[in-house]
Amino acid sequence: MSRPRSTRTGARRTRLVALGGVLLLSTAGLAACGEDDGSDASAAGLEAVSVEGDPGKEPKVTFEEQVSPGDVEAEVITEGDGEELAEGDNAFAHIWMGNGFTQEKAFSTYDAQSPELLSWADLGEPFQEAIAGHTVGSRVAVAASAEDTYGEGGNPQLGIGNKDGIVIVVDLLGKVGTEPTGEEREPAKWAPTLVEDGGTITGLDFSEANKPSKNLLDTTLVKGEGPVVEKGQTIAVDYLGQVYDAKKPFDESYSKQPTSFPIGTGSVVKGWDQALVGQTVGSRVILSIPPELGYGEAGNEQAGIKGTDTLYFVVDILGAA
């Protein structure tokens, strides 16, 4: 399946539920680093670290000793004044993660200055503890074992052994919706019709649509009530893509989880960068993207897209940060 990534730069699909499993459950093992003698007598949790700095900037985390908690611990470092997040909510966040055994940073979204999409259904308990019951704008620290976070294998891609403790600092930036919200509008006559099954979008019907234009087109089905999407932000979307007059889509996220990526920066096809910047969060739009603003003359062989194909997308903009 082919996501609408740029053939020039490639997509940086680094949300916590993606990244090749780097921040979610890892099935490959890494030799144990921390010790496990079967006793929690010397287990140290969040009391063994200090977290300094303001939310929105990379935290300074100081280890007083090795961290190896017996249970998942969560503590609010700074309480935000935004919306309270509940169990099941998806959220945008900046993440800092440290290895409690080596007492070194293992990962930080601040390195690339791009927040991550936390999809509740794909998260382990430590990340869920950092979301549920906390308000947007908060900084939450979590201490957990590698097993509680990633399963028995640890996380070799981050250098986390299966017996290591982990310290996670989460800056909650905003709630990510699950569906469009706003004013419903009549689509333009050129647009294909949505095909749905039980309320889930499964395809596009071109039987009453106009033939492709040489121009980039967009039409709004739902005008979102949220903020305007700005160049350089990371956005969360559900989407479906289909070549004009094709019988089935070449890619979609509606049957899975939302995805996220920077917008207006060349990380996705030019048609997305140009058409989605300036839209509002909560919107559902249909895009018609000519070849030169899609995959160009080369097309995308893996997805069955030729260099002359016009691409159509329905996109739900669920969040931006």
Backbone hydrogen bonds, N-H to C=O, Kabsch-Sander energy under -0.5 kcal/mol:
donor,donor_aa,acceptor,acceptor_aa,energy
2,S,250,F,-1.0
3,R,1,M,-0.6
5,R,3,R,-2.7
6,S,267,S,-1.4
10,G,6,S,-1.8
13,R,11,A,-1.1
14,T,12,R,-1.4
16,L,117,L,-0.8
17,V,117,L,-0.6
18,A,15,R,-1.8
19,L,13,R,-1.3
21,G,18,A,-1.9
22,V,19,L,-2.0
23,L,18,A,-0.5
26,S,150,Y,-1.3
30,L,153,G,-0.7
43,A,40,D,-1.3
48,A,45,G,-2.0
49,V,46,L,-1.6
50,S,62,T,-2.2
52,E,60,K,-2.5
57,K,54,D,-1.7
60,K,52,E,-2.4
61,V,59,P,-0.7
62,T,50,S,-2.5
62,T,60,K,-0.5
64,E,48,A,-3.6
64,E,62,T,-0.5
65,E,48,A,-1.0
67,V,100,G,-2.0
68,S,44,A,-2.1
68,S,66,Q,-0.5
73,E,143,A,-2.8
75,E,141,A,-2.7
77,I,75,E,-0.6
77,I,139,R,-2.7
78,T,139,R,-1.6
80,G,78,T,-0.5
82,G,136,V,-2.3
85,L,134,H,-3.0
89,D,86,A,-2.1
90,N,176,V,-0.7
91,A,118,L,-1.8
92,F,174,G,-2.8
93,A,116,E,-2.2
94,H,171,D,-2.0
96,W,169,V,-2.4
97,M,107,F,-2.9
98,G,167,V,-3.0
99,N,104,E,-2.9
100,G,98,G,-0.6
100,G,165,G,-3.0
101,F,165,G,-0.6
103,Q,99,N,-2.2
104,E,99,N,-0.7
106,A,97,M,-3.3
107,F,97,M,-1.8
109,T,95,I,-2.5
111,D,108,S,-1.0
112,A,109,T,-0.6
113,Q,109,T,-0.7
114,S,109,T,-1.6
116,E,93,A,-3.3
118,L,91,A,-3.5
118,L,116,E,-0.6
119,S,117,L,-0.8
120,W,118,L,-0.8
122,D,119,S,-2.1
123,L,120,W,-1.8
125,E,148,D,-0.5
128,Q,124,G,-2.0
129,E,125,E,-2.6
130,A,126,P,-0.9
131,I,128,Q,-1.3
132,A,128,Q,-2.2
133,G,85,L,-3.1
134,H,131,I,-2.0
136,V,83,E,-2.4
137,G,172,L,-2.9
138,S,135,T,-1.9
139,R,78,T,-2.6
140,V,170,V,-2.8
141,A,75,E,-3.1
142,V,168,I,-3.0
143,A,73,E,-2.3
144,A,166,I,-2.2
146,A,164,D,-2.2
149,T,145,S,-1.6
150,Y,146,A,-3.6
151,G,146,A,-0.6
151,G,147,E,-1.8
153,G,26,S,-0.6
154,G,151,G,-1.5
155,N,160,I,-2.7
158,L,155,N,-1.3
159,G,156,P,-1.1
160,I,155,N,-2.6
161,G,159,G,-0.6
162,N,30,L,-1.5
164,D,161,G,-1.4
165,G,67,V,-0.6
166,I,144,A,-3.0
167,V,98,G,-2.3
168,I,142,V,-3.2
169,V,96,W,-3.1
170,V,140,V,-3.1
170,V,168,I,-0.5
171,D,94,H,-2.7
172,L,138,S,-2.5
172,L,170,V,-0.7
173,L,92,F,-2.5
173,L,171,D,-0.6
174,G,92,F,-1.3
176,V,90,N,-2.5
177,G,175,K,-0.5
177,G,318,L,-2.4
181,T,282,G,-1.2
183,E,223,K,-1.8
185,R,221,L,-3.0
191,A,188,A,-1.4
193,T,205,D,-2.6
195,V,203,G,-2.8
196,E,194,L,-0.5
197,D,200,T,-2.6
200,T,197,D,-1.4
202,T,195,V,-3.1
203,G,195,V,-1.3
205,D,193,T,-3.0
206,F,204,L,-0.6
209,A,206,F,-1.1
210,N,190,W,-0.5
217,L,288,S,-2.3
219,T,286,I,-2.0
221,L,284,R,-3.0
222,V,284,R,-1.8
223,K,183,E,-3.1
224,G,222,V,-0.9
225,E,181,T,-1.2
226,G,281,V,-2.6
229,V,279,Q,-3.5
232,G,263,I,-3.2
233,Q,230,E,-2.0
235,I,233,Q,-0.5
235,I,261,F,-2.5
236,A,319,G,-2.4
237,V,259,T,-2.8
238,D,316,D,-1.6
240,L,314,V,-1.8
241,G,251,D,-2.8
242,Q,312,Y,-2.7
244,Y,310,T,-2.0
246,A,243,V,-2.4
250,F,241,G,-2.2
251,D,241,G,-1.3
253,S,239,Y,-2.6
254,Y,239,Y,-0.7
256,K,253,S,-2.1
259,T,237,V,-2.6
261,F,235,I,-1.5
263,I,233,Q,-2.6
269,V,4,P,-2.4
271,G,293,L,-2.7
272,W,269,V,-0.9
273,D,269,V,-1.9
274,Q,270,K,-2.6
275,A,271,G,-2.1
276,L,272,W,-2.6
277,V,273,D,-0.9
278,G,229,V,-2.1
279,Q,276,L,-1.9
281,V,227,P,-2.5
282,G,317,I,-3.2
283,S,280,T,-1.8
284,R,222,V,-1.9
285,V,315,V,-2.5
286,I,219,T,-2.6
287,L,313,F,-2.9
288,S,217,L,-2.5
289,I,311,L,-3.4
293,L,290,P,-1.7
294,G,291,P,-1.6
296,G,291,P,-2.7
299,G,295,Y,-0.7
299,G,296,G,-1.1
300,N,305,I,-2.8
303,A,300,N,-0.8
304,G,300,N,-0.6
304,G,301,E,-1.1
305,I,300,N,-2.6
306,K,304,G,-0.6
309,D,306,K,-1.6
311,L,289,I,-2.6
312,Y,242,Q,-2.1
313,F,287,L,-1.9
314,V,240,L,-2.1
315,V,285,V,-2.9
316,D,238,D,-3.2
317,I,283,S,-2.7
317,I,315,V,-0.6
318,L,236,A,-2.6
318,L,316,D,-0.9
319,G,236,A,-1.2
321,A,234,T,-2.4
